[in-house]
Amino acid sequence: MSFRPSHIPLRLITGAFILNSGLGKTALDEGTAGYLQSMASKGFPQASQLEAAQFGKILAASEIAVGSALLAPFIPSRLAGFVLLVFAAGLMTMYFRTPELTEDDGIRPTQDGIAVAKDSWMVAIGLALILDRKKKK
């Protein structure tokens, strides 16, 4: 078995959520793609070098790939967890590097930052999938 039964809820809910988000981004209009790109550029300035439409397609494909990896039972949980952790770390990097998303302490979210700060749960799920080990008999 590629994963433990206790991983099913973590992978199923998170994977379905991310996959749905990616599928919803497959037909982004130019304005929405540009907005998402400007947000991402605050965390990763290299994102601004892409065309907005190209960035939108890459973002959609990335989310579809991450969601699919979590949902695929033949992908080992440690690998799926690693993929999720990298994805979520990117979101959290954007969160911490965008001053308007955090209070003056740089950690607690502002009202605008709550939506991104909630992505911290994906970091925890990714770590749980990576660190969970079968007990040796």
N, C-alpha and C positions, 0 to 999 in steps of 0.2 A: 504494500500500500504506500502511496506517495505522501500521504499525510495522515495524521491522527484524527479520529472522530471529533475530538475537542477543537480541532482547527476549522471544522466545517462552518460554524457560525461566523467566525472571524473572516474567513475567506469569502464566504457566500455574500454576506451583507456588504462588506467593503468592496468586493469585486463588482457586484451588481451596481452599486452606487457609482463607482468610478467609470465603469463601462457605459452606463447610461449618460453620465456627464460627457464622456468623449463622443458618444453617438450624437448627442445634442449639439456638439460643436462642429459637426461635419459640414454644416451649411451656414457658417457664420457670415453675417454681412460685414462689410468693410469697417464700419464704425465699431462694432462689437469686437472684432479681431484687433483693431487698433487700440481699443481700451485695454483689452487683456494684455496686449503686447506692452503697453506703457506701464502697466502694473508689474509685469514680469521684468521689464528693463530696470526697475528700481532695485531689484535683487540681483539681476544678471544683466549688466549693461550690454553684453554681446547680443541680446535679443533684439535690440534696436537696429541692428545691422540688417535684419531680415525685412522683407516686405510684409505688411500686416497680414495679407491673405496667406502668405507662405507660413508665417508664424502660427496662424489659426489652424492650418492643416497639420503642422507638426504637433501642436498642442493636442488636437483631436486624436491624432494617431498615437501619441504617447499615452493618453488616457485610455484609449481602447486597448492598447497593448498591456498596460498595467492591470486593468480590470480583467482582461482575458486570462492573464497569467494567474491571477488569484482564483478565477473560476475553474480553470483547467485542472482536473484531478490528477493528471499525469505529471504536472509540475510539482516537484517536491516543495514542501512548506518552507523550508529554509531559503530556497531560491525565490519563491514567491514573496516571502517576507523581505528579502534583500531588495527586490524590485520595488516593493511598496515603500520601504524605508528610504531608498534613494529619491523616489518621487515625492514623498512627504517631506523629506529634508529640503528639497528644492522649494516647496511651498513655504516651509517655515523660514528658510533663508530670506525669501521675499518679504515675509511678514516682519522679521526682525530688522531688515534693511530699509523698510518704508516707515519713516517717522510718523506719518499721519495714521498709521495702523496701531501704534502703541502709545501708551501714556508716557509722561516724561521719564519714567523709570526704564523705558525701553523693553518692558516685559508684558505688563498688563495691557489688554486690548482696549482701544478706544471703541466707540460705537461702530465706527467704520471698520475696525479691525476684528470684530467678533467673528465674522464669517470665515476669515482666514485662520484666526487663532483656533477655531474649532477643528482645523485639520491636524492639530497636534495629536488627536486620537489615532490618526493613521501611523504616526511615529511609534506610538505605544503598541499598536497591533503588529507592525512590522518587526519590532524588537521581540515581541512575544513569539512570533512565528520562528524567528531566527534562534532564540535562546531556549525554546522548549526542547527538551531531550527526553528520550525514552529512558526509563529507569533500567539499569543493568540488573539482571537477575543473578 
